[in-house]
Amino acid sequence: GTSFESIPTGWSAVEKIPQAGLYQMLAFVGFLELGVMKDSANGAAPGDFPGDFRNGALDFGWDTFSAEEQAQKRGIELNNGRAA
């Protein structure tokens, strides 16, 4: 088999990934982009604001927060994105 020591660092490691593995990763990312992580605010329900990636299956209680708490949490998320 392949050991961790036989894989180089950086972009040269991509050459060591089997072609089927690359296709599998590409298909998975494509599935997420096209099927799961849709920006619902582009007219598709249930988008409340730009960047609202809730898809109706995962909510985590967003609707239970007050408008002030939602605004605060969106501000925190924006600042975290800027820090990254």
C-alpha positions as CSV (number, residue, x, y, z in Angstrom):
1,G,0.0,0.0,0.0
2,T,0.8,3.6,0.1
3,S,2.4,5.1,3.2
4,F,2.2,8.7,4.3
5,E,6.0,9.0,3.9
6,S,5.7,8.3,0.2
7,I,3.4,11.2,-0.4
8,P,5.2,14.6,-1.1
9,T,4.1,17.9,0.3
10,G,2.3,20.7,-1.5
11,W,0.9,20.5,-4.9
12,S,3.1,17.7,-5.9
13,A,1.0,15.5,-3.6
14,V,-1.9,15.8,-6.1
15,E,0.0,13.9,-8.7
16,K,0.1,10.9,-6.3
17,I,-3.7,10.8,-5.9
18,P,-5.3,8.1,-8.1
19,Q,-7.3,9.5,-11.0
20,A,-10.5,7.8,-9.7
21,G,-9.9,9.6,-6.3
22,L,-9.7,13.0,-8.0
23,Y,-12.9,12.3,-9.9
24,Q,-14.6,11.2,-6.7
25,M,-13.6,14.4,-4.9
26,L,-14.7,16.5,-7.9
27,A,-18.1,14.8,-8.0
28,F,-18.6,15.2,-4.3
29,V,-17.8,18.9,-4.4
30,G,-20.0,19.3,-7.4
31,F,-22.8,17.6,-5.6
32,L,-22.5,19.9,-2.7
33,E,-22.4,23.0,-4.8
34,L,-25.3,22.1,-7.1
35,G,-27.5,20.2,-4.7
36,V,-26.9,21.1,-1.1
37,M,-25.2,24.4,-0.6
38,K,-27.6,26.6,-2.7
39,D,-27.8,30.3,-1.9
40,S,-31.5,30.2,-1.1
41,A,-31.8,34.0,-1.1
42,N,-31.7,34.0,-4.9
43,G,-35.4,33.5,-5.1
44,A,-35.6,29.9,-3.9
45,A,-37.3,29.3,-0.6
46,P,-36.4,29.5,2.4
47,G,-33.7,32.3,2.0
48,D,-34.1,35.2,4.4
49,F,-30.8,37.0,3.5
50,P,-27.9,36.8,1.1
51,G,-25.7,33.8,2.1
52,D,-28.6,32.0,3.7
53,F,-27.5,28.4,3.0
54,R,-30.2,26.7,5.0
55,N,-31.8,24.1,2.8
56,G,-34.8,23.1,4.8
57,A,-33.1,20.1,6.3
58,L,-30.6,21.8,8.7
59,D,-31.8,24.7,10.7
60,F,-30.1,24.5,14.2
61,G,-32.8,26.9,15.7
62,W,-32.1,30.0,13.7
63,D,-35.7,31.0,13.7
64,T,-35.8,30.9,17.5
65,F,-33.4,33.9,17.8
66,S,-34.7,37.4,18.0
67,A,-33.9,39.9,15.2
68,E,-31.2,41.4,17.3
69,E,-29.6,38.1,18.0
70,Q,-29.7,37.1,14.3
71,A,-28.1,40.4,13.4
72,Q,-25.4,39.9,16.0
73,K,-24.7,36.4,14.8
74,R,-24.5,37.4,11.2
75,G,-22.0,40.2,12.2
76,I,-19.9,37.6,14.1
77,E,-19.9,35.3,11.1
78,L,-18.9,38.2,8.7
79,N,-16.1,39.2,11.0
80,N,-14.9,35.5,11.3
81,G,-14.8,35.4,7.5
82,R,-12.8,38.6,7.3
83,A,-10.3,37.3,9.9
84,A,-9.8,34.2,7.8
